[in-house]
């Protein structure tokens, strides 16, 4: 079957080549040149322009009717304004599209080549320049002003009592953080990021954990450099050279230079120290810890030690961050870190976006919301959801429908899979869900005391815990 298809294609190509040769032969018999086109051909091409225009417009109108409503239902308050802005732009684009293409097709059909007609040439016309400069400028000014008004409505100041949520992006997932009962996000630092603290929220325990880990890495690297055979051999050679020079210097000048007893004893002490160090080096070179590294590897380890010590300084400097008399990271103790975003319907939400690695783009199509997540530069916008997830499932007639937070910036190999479920629910449902989420800092002693204080007579009643167990504090 494949051979038959190949033969058919080959025969078709051969036929086209033969037709081309026939055309060339007929042109020679008519004694006409290839570039010469008859009046009848020109007129036919002009009519075909009009026919193509009608077919082209018919196809465009069909696509508008079939696929014109391409946006999903808007599920946010500002989404209505965004859709209106989009429709306004589409109306302008459609008018310009039909006007410009109609003129192109019409002029191509009307002014086809005739031997008795010559085109008029004029180099400049102030009226035309004015028209096609002023009119587009006015239209663009209207579009820009309208767009800025819509943008300002999305990024302006939030009202009092608005919910604040931080969206944290990294390759290739999203993490959400709620501000807790104090409505304040705690201090976070990328220096404190660990598998159990993906946002780097600052706490005493977090600082101690990361500090201990970094100090352990530095000690390990320094140990590897201390036992490097090449460095040990160079140090040993230098010490032996110093001892040799000292002995040679002593023989040349005689004992009269050691008239002072203190100098003599000091020189002997110096020799003893060097001799002990040489013996220590020999023992280190014979141990199992001794390694052999290239110069590049040695330099890389030294550079890593420098970076780790610099990071350690930055972490220890976090102690100086305060808000008034209260340590800034105390605000983060009641923060709630989750992997599923829940929003109350009808309540304004302020999103703060951050990125851990590369530029991402937080995109929620049903809410008409999109914002770049830039490393080191927090970005934000506000949004008020208007349709719950359950209601949208009824609207779309899809029981499995879920709102999604997607990444709309190609950020790496798994970019396509970077998404997080967004649930819009009633105020009561949202509060119930939020109460079930653990706070970032859990006072385990408090939980243990509360479980131990349960009365044997009534397992459902707990005695009041001590006042010191009610609040998580930083030592």
C-alpha positions in Angstrom: 0.0 0.0 0.0 2.8 2.4 0.8 4.5 1.6 -2.5 1.3 2.4 -4.3 1.0 5.7 -2.6 4.6 6.6 -3.4 4.0 5.7 -7.1 0.8 7.9 -7.2 2.7 10.8 -5.8 5.6 10.3 -8.2 3.2 10.1 -11.2 1.5 13.3 -10.0 4.8 15.2 -9.8 5.7 13.9 -13.3 2.4 15.1 -14.6 2.8 18.6 -13.2 6.3 18.8 -14.7 4.8 17.8 -18.1 2.1 20.4 -17.8 4.7 23.0 -17.2 6.6 22.0 -20.3 3.4 22.1 -22.3 2.7 25.6 -21.1 6.2 26.7 -22.1 5.7 25.3 -25.6 2.3 27.0 -26.1 3.9 30.3 -25.0 6.6 29.9 -27.6 4.0 29.0 -30.3 2.0 32.2 -29.4 5.2 34.1 -29.5 4.5 35.7 -26.1 6.8 36.3 -23.2 6.0 34.8 -19.8 5.8 38.2 -18.0 3.2 39.5 -20.5 -0.3 39.2 -19.2 -3.3 39.7 -21.3 -6.2 42.1 -20.6 -8.6 39.1 -20.1 -6.3 37.6 -17.5 -6.0 40.9 -15.6 -9.8 41.3 -15.6 -10.4 37.7 -14.5 -7.9 38.2 -11.6 -9.6 41.4 -10.6 -13.0 39.6 -10.4 -11.4 36.7 -8.4 -10.2 39.3 -5.8 -13.9 40.2 -5.2 -14.9 36.5 -5.1 -12.2 35.7 -2.6 -13.2 38.7 -0.5 -16.8 37.4 -0.2 -15.5 33.9 0.7 -13.0 35.2 3.1 -15.5 37.4 4.9 -18.0 34.4 5.0 -15.3 32.3 6.7 -14.5 35.0 9.2 -18.1 35.6 10.1 -18.6 31.8 10.6 -15.7 31.6 13.0 -17.1 34.6 14.9 -20.4 32.8 15.3 -19.0 29.4 16.1 -16.1 30.4 18.4 -16.7 34.1 19.2 -17.7 33.3 22.8 -14.3 31.8 23.7 -13.9 33.1 27.2 -15.2 31.1 30.2 -17.8 32.6 32.5 -16.3 35.4 34.5 -16.3 34.5 38.2 -14.9 37.7 39.7 -16.2 41.2 40.2 -13.6 42.9 38.1 -13.9 40.2 35.5 -17.0 41.9 34.1 -14.9 45.0 33.5 -12.1 43.0 31.9 -14.6 41.3 29.5 -16.1 44.6 28.6 -12.7 46.0 27.8 -11.9 42.9 25.7 -15.2 43.3 23.8 -14.5 47.0 23.3 -11.1 46.2 21.8 -12.6 43.4 19.6 -15.2 45.8 18.2 -12.4 48.3 17.2 -10.3 45.5 15.7 -13.2 44.1 13.8 -14.2 47.5 12.3 -10.6 48.1 11.3 -10.2 44.6 9.9 -13.2 44.8 7.6 -12.5 48.4 6.6 -8.9 47.9 5.7 -9.4 44.5 3.9 -12.4 45.8 2.0 -10.3 48.7 0.7 -7.5 46.4 -0.2 -9.7 44.0 -2.1 -11.7 46.8 -3.8 -8.7 48.7 -5.0 -7.0 45.5 -6.2 -10.2 44.7 -8.3 -10.8 48.2 -9.6 -7.4 49.4 -10.5 -6.0 46.4 -12.4 -3.6 47.0 -15.2 -4.8 48.6 -18.4 -2.6 49.7 -21.3 -4.5 53.0 -21.7 -4.4 53.9 -18.0 -1.5 55.3 -16.1 -1.2 55.6 -12.3 -0.9 59.0 -10.8 2.2 59.6 -8.6 2.3 62.1 -5.8 5.1 62.1 -3.2 3.3 63.7 -0.2 -0.2 64.7 1.0 -0.6 66.6 4.3 -4.2 65.7 4.6 -3.6 61.9 4.3 -0.7 62.2 6.8 -2.9 64.0 9.2 -5.7 61.5 8.9 -3.7 58.3 9.4 -1.7 59.8 12.2 -4.4 61.6 14.3 -7.2 59.0 14.0 -5.1 56.0 15.2 -3.6 58.1 17.9 -7.0 59.1 19.2 -8.2 55.5 19.1 -5.1 54.2 20.9 -5.4 56.9 23.5 -9.0 55.9 24.3 -8.0 52.2 24.5 -5.0 53.0 26.8 -7.0 55.2 29.1 -9.8 52.6 29.3 -7.3 49.9 29.9 -5.5 51.8 32.7 -8.8 52.4 34.5 -9.5 48.7 34.4 -6.0 47.9 35.6 -6.1 50.4 38.4 -9.4 48.8 39.6 -7.5 45.5 39.9 -4.4 46.8 41.5 -5.6 49.7 43.7 -5.9 49.8 47.5 -8.0 47.1 49.1 -10.8 47.9 51.4 -10.6 47.4 55.2 -11.1 43.8 56.3 -10.0 42.4 52.9 -8.5 38.9 53.0 -4.7 38.8 52.4 -3.2 35.7 50.8 0.4 35.2 49.7 1.0 33.0 46.7 4.5 31.5 46.6 5.8 30.0 43.3 8.8 27.8 42.6 9.6 25.1 40.0 7.1 23.5 39.7 4.4 24.1 42.3 2.4 26.7 44.2 2.1 27.3 48.0 -0.4 29.6 49.6 0.0 31.4 53.0 -2.8 32.9 55.1 -1.9 35.7 57.5 -3.6 34.1 60.6 -5.6 35.8 63.3 -3.3 38.9 63.4 -3.8 39.6 59.7 0.0 40.1 59.3 2.4 38.0 57.4 5.5 37.0 59.4 9.0 37.8 58.2 10.4 35.4 55.7 13.9 34.9 54.4 15.1 32.7 51.6 18.1 31.9 53.8 15.8 29.9 56.0 14.2 27.8 53.3 14.1 24.1 54.2 12.0 21.1 53.2 9.8 21.7 56.3 9.8 25.5 55.8 9.3 26.1 52.1 8.6 29.8 52.6 11.5 30.5 54.9 9.3 31.9 57.7 11.5 33.2 60.4 11.4 31.6 63.9 13.9 30.9 66.6 13.8 27.2 65.9 14.2 27.8 62.2 17.3 30.0 62.8 18.9 27.5 65.1 18.2 24.6 62.7 19.6 26.3 59.6 22.5 27.8 61.6 23.5 24.4 62.9 23.2 22.9 59.4 25.4 25.6 57.8 28.0 25.4 60.6 28.1 21.6 60.0 28.6 22.1 56.3 31.4 24.7 56.9 33.1 22.4 59.5 33.0 19.5 57.0 34.4 21.6 54.2 37.2 22.9 56.4 38.0 19.4 57.5 38.3 18.2 53.9 40.6 21.1 53.1 42.6 20.5 56.3 43.2 16.9 55.3 44.0 17.6 51.7 47.4 15.9 50.9 48.7 18.6 48.6 48.0 21.4 51.1 49.5 19.3 53.9 52.6 18.5 51.9 53.1 22.2 51.0 52.7 23.2 54.7 55.2 20.5 55.8 57.7 21.6 53.2 57.4 25.3 54.3 57.9 24.3 57.9 60.9 22.2 57.2 62.3 25.0 55.1 61.9 27.5 58.0 63.6 25.0 60.4 66.5 24.6 58.0 66.9 28.3 57.5 66.8 28.8 61.3 69.5 26.1 61.8 71.7 27.5 59.1 71.3 31.0 60.5 72.3 29.8 64.0 75.5 28.0 62.7 76.6 31.1 60.7 76.4 33.5 63.6 77.5 31.3 66.5 76.3 31.2 70.0 77.1 34.8 70.7 73.8 35.8 69.2 72.0 33.8 71.8 73.4 35.7 74.7 70.0 36.6 75.9 68.4 33.5 77.5 64.9 34.6 76.6 65.7 34.6 72.9 67.3 31.2 73.1 64.3 29.6 74.9 61.9 31.4 72.5 63.7 30.0 69.5 63.6 26.5 71.0 59.9 26.9 71.7 59.3 27.9 68.1 61.2 24.9 66.8 59.2 22.6 69.1 55.9 24.0 67.8 57.0 23.5 64.2 58.3 20.0 64.9 55.1 19.1 66.5 53.1 20.5 63.6 55.2 18.5 61.2 54.6 15.3 63.1 50.9 16.1 63.2 50.9 16.6 59.4 52.6 13.3 58.8 50.0 11.6 61.0 47.2 13.3 59.1 48.6 12.3 55.7 48.6 8.7 56.8 45.1 8.7 58.2 41.9 7.6 56.3 40.6 11.2 56.2 43.4 12.4 53.9 42.1 13.3 50.4 43.6 14.4 47.1 41.9 17.4 45.4 42.6 19.3 42.3 43.3 23.1 42.5 39.9 23.8 41.0 38.2 21.6 43.6 40.1 23.3 46.4 39.1 26.7 45.1 35.5 25.6 44.8 35.4 24.5 48.4 36.9 27.7 49.6 34.3 29.7 47.6 31.5 27.6 49.1 32.8 28.2 52.6 32.8 31.9 51.9 29.2 31.8 50.6 28.0 29.7 53.6 29.7 32.0 56.1 28.1 35.0 54.4 24.7 33.3 54.5 25.3 32.6 58.2 26.0 36.3 58.8 22.7 37.2 57.1 20.8 34.7 59.2 22.3 36.0 62.4 21.5 39.5 61.3 17.8 38.6 61.4 17.8 39.2 65.1 17.9 42.9 64.5 14.5 43.0 62.6 11.9 44.3 65.0 8.5 46.0 64.8 8.4 48.3 67.7 9.1 46.2 70.8 7.9 43.0 69.2 10.1 40.7 67.2 8.9 40.7 63.6 8.8 37.0 63.2 6.3 36.6 66.0 3.7 37.7 63.3 4.4 34.5 61.4 3.8 32.0 64.2 0.0 31.9 63.4 0.5 31.9 59.6 -1.1 29.0 57.8 0.7 27.4 54.9 -1.4 25.3 52.5 -1.3 23.6 49.1 -4.9 24.3 48.2 -6.3 27.8 47.9 -9.7 28.5 49.5 -11.6 31.8 49.0 -14.8 33.1 50.5 -17.3 34.3 47.9 -18.1 38.0 47.8 -15.1 39.0 49.9 -12.3 41.1 48.5 -8.9 39.3 48.4 -5.5 40.8 48.1 -2.9 38.5 46.6 0.8 39.0 47.2 3.0 37.0 44.7 6.6 35.9 45.3 8.9 33.6 43.4 11.7 31.4 44.8 13.7 30.8 41.5 12.6 32.1 38.1 9.8 34.3 36.7 6.4 32.6 36.9 3.0 34.0 36.0 0.0 33.4 38.3 -3.0 32.9 36.0 -6.6 32.2 37.1 -8.6 32.4 33.8 -12.1 32.3 35.3 -11.2 35.2 37.6 -9.6 37.2 34.7 -6.5 37.5 36.9 -2.9 37.2 35.9 0.3 38.6 37.5 4.0 37.8 37.1 5.9 36.3 40.1 9.3 37.9 40.1 12.2 36.7 42.3 13.0 39.3 45.0 10.1 41.7 43.9 6.7 41.0 45.5 3.8 41.8 43.1 0.1 42.0 43.9 -3.5 42.5 42.7 -6.9 42.3 44.3 -10.0 40.3 43.3 -13.5 39.6 44.6 -14.8 36.1 43.6 -18.5 36.1 42.8 -19.4 32.5 41.9 -18.7 29.5 44.1 -17.2 26.3 42.9 -20.5 24.5 43.3 -22.4 27.1 41.4 -19.9 27.1 38.6 -20.2 23.3 38.3 -23.9 23.9 37.7 -23.3 26.6 35.2 -20.8 24.5 33.2 -22.8 21.3 33.8 -19.5 19.7 34.9 -19.5 18.0 38.3 -15.7 17.6 38.2 -15.1 21.3 37.5 -12.5 23.1 39.7 -11.0 26.6 39.5 -7.2 26.4 38.9 -4.2 28.6 39.5 -1.9 28.0 36.5 1.6 29.2 35.5 1.3 31.2 32.3 5.1 31.6 31.8 7.2 28.8 30.4 9.4 28.2 33.4 11.0 24.8 32.8 10.4 21.2 31.8 7.4 20.6 34.1 5.8 24.0 33.5 2.7 22.3 32.0 2.0 20.6 35.4 2.3 23.6 37.6 -1.1 24.2 39.0 -3.1 24.5 42.2 -6.7 23.9 43.0 -8.8 27.0 43.9 -12.0 26.5 45.9 -14.5 29.3 46.2 -17.1 28.7 48.9 -19.4 30.5 51.3 -18.1 32.5 54.2 -19.1 29.8 56.7 -17.5 27.0 54.7 -14.4 29.0 54.3 -14.1 29.7 58.0 -14.6 26.1 58.9 -11.9 25.0 56.4 -9.5 27.7 57.7 -10.0 26.6 61.4 -9.0 23.0 60.4 -5.6 24.2 59.0 -2.6 24.1 61.3 -0.6 27.2 62.1 3.0 27.3 61.0 4.3 27.2 64.6 2.7 24.5 66.8 3.3 24.6 70.5 3.7 20.9 71.2 3.9 21.4 74.9 0.5 23.1 74.9 -1.0 20.3 72.9 0.5 17.7 75.3 -0.7 19.6 78.4 -4.2 19.9 77.0 -4.4 16.2 76.2 -3.1 15.3 79.7 -5.5 17.7 81.5 -8.6 15.8 80.2 -10.6 14.7 83.2 -11.1 10.9 83.6 -14.7 11.5 84.6 -15.6 13.2 81.4 -13.3 12.7 78.4 -15.1 15.5 76.4 -14.2 18.2 79.0 -10.7 19.6 79.3 -9.5 21.5 82.3 -8.2 25.1 81.6 -4.6 25.0 80.6 -2.1 27.2 82.4 -1.9 30.8 81.2 1.7 30.2 80.1 0.5 27.5 77.7 -2.0 29.7 75.8 0.5 31.6 73.7 3.4 30.4 71.6 6.4 32.5 72.5 10.0 32.9 71.3 12.7 32.3 73.9 
